[in-house]
Amino acid sequence: MLKLYDTEAFSGRITLIYRGYDLELTRATAGWWVRVYPRSADLPILRRNDFFSGDEDNAVIQAKDRIDRALIS
C-alpha cells in the first residue's frame, strides 16, 4: 500500500498570517489567488476577501493593504 501525501503540498497552497488574518495563497493557471480569513471573531470580516494577480507578491500586497484599511476604520 502506498503512503498518502499531504494534499496541500501538491496543491501549492501556502498560508501566511498577517495582523490576525490567514492569507491563503493558491497557484492559479494565470497567476495567484490570495484568500483572506479572520483568525478570531473580534476581527472585521472583509467585504472583498479574495485577490488575484499574475504576480504572487502583488497579490499579497493587495490583501495586506485591504486588511490595513479595514483595521484603521
Buried (B, 14 or more C-beta within 10 A) or exposed (E): EEEEEEEEEEEEBBEBEBEEBEBBBBEEEEEBBBBBEBEEEEBEEBEEBBBBBEEBEBBBBBBBEBBEEBEEE
